[in-house]
Amino acid sequence: MTEPAVLRDTRAAYDAIAVHYAELFSNILETLPMERAMLAAFAEVVRAHDAGPVADLGCGPGHVTAHLHALGLTAFGIDLSPEMVALARQAHPALRFDEGSMTALDLPDGALGGILAFYSIIHTPPWQLSAVFTEFHRVLAPGGHLLLGFFAGDDPVPREFDHKVTLAYRWSPDSLMELLRQAGLVELARLVREPHQGERPFQHAQLLVRKPTRSRRVTTPQWAPC
C-alpha cells in the first residue's frame, strides 16, 4: 500500500529538525503547570483502572514519555520520525521507543490502558482524523483513557495554520469531541487555556476521554471538509 503523502512529508519535516526540536522542547513541561496538572490527572485515572501500559503517540524526543514514567506509569513512545526515536532512545535508554504511525498502530486490540497524544494529531488532515480515533479506540482496553492535547479555536470548522515544522490544524474542543464520540469515546474532562507570552496566539486545549467498559461505538458519518 502506498504511504499517504502527509505521512511522508511530516516524517521528513520532523527528521530535519529533530535535534533542534529536542533542544527547544525537552524541558518544556517545566513551564506548563496546567498541562502538568492534566498529565497528573491522566496518570491517576490510568493507574486506578490498571488496564495496561500507556503509549505516548508522537512522542518526539521522549520527554513526555519520561514524565509519564516518573508519574508511575508503564509508558513507551511511538513516533513517525526515526530521528526523533533515535534521540528519545539516547536520552531515555531505560524506556522503550518505536517507530510507527497513529493511523495503523502495530498493537493488538485492547492492548493499552492509556494513550497520550500530546499535540501529535495537529498535522493530521481533518478528513483522516476519524480513522485515527477509531484506531485509538481499537487499541485501548475497555475502561482505558486517552489524553489529547491540541491547538484550539472557537470556529466549529478546523482551520489550517502555518506551523513552524509543517502544515497543522486548530480545532474547537466541541468539534473534536464530536469525532471522539463517533469513535466510541466519552468525555471526562477538558481544559482550555490562553497562550503564554512567546507562544503562538492560539488557545491550547486538553481533552481527557475514556473508552467505556461496554463499548457502544457510533457509526455516524465522519468529518468531511466543506
C-alpha positions, 0 to 999 in steps of 0.5 A: 500500500502506498504511504499517504503523502502527509505521512511522508512529508511530516516524517521528513519535516520532523527528521530535519529538525529533530535535534533542534526540536529536542533542544527547544522542547525537552524541558518544556513541561517545566513551564506548563503547570496546567498541562502538568496538572492534566498529565497528573490527572491522566496518570491517576485515572490510568493507574486506578483502572490498571488496564495496561501500559500507556503509549505516548503517540508522537512522542518526539524526543521522549520527554513526555514519555519520561514524565509519564514514567516518573508519574508511575506509569508503564509508558513507551513512545511511538513516533513517525520520525526515526530521528526523533526515536533515535534521540528519545532512545539516547536520552531515555535508554531505560524506556522503550521507543518505536517507530510507527504511525497513529493511523495503523498502530502495530498493537493488538486490540485492547492492548493499552490502558492509556494513550497520550497524544500530546499535540501529535494529531495537529498535522493530521488532515481533518478528513483522516482524523476519524480513522485515527480515533477509531484506531485509538479506540481499537487499541485501548482496553475497555475502561482505558483513557486517552489524553489529547492535547491540541491547538484550539479555536472557537470556529466549529470548522478546523482551520489550517495554520502555518506551523513552524515544522509543517502544515497543522490544524486548530480545532474547537474542543466541541468539534473534536469531541464530536469525532471522539464520540463517533469513535466510541469515546466519552468525555471526562474532562477538558481544559482550555487555556490562553497562550503564554507570552512567546507562544503562538496566539492560539488557545491550547486545549486538553481533552481527557476521554475514556473508552467505556467498559461496554463499548457502544461505538457510533457509526455516524458519518465522519468529518468531511471538509466543506 
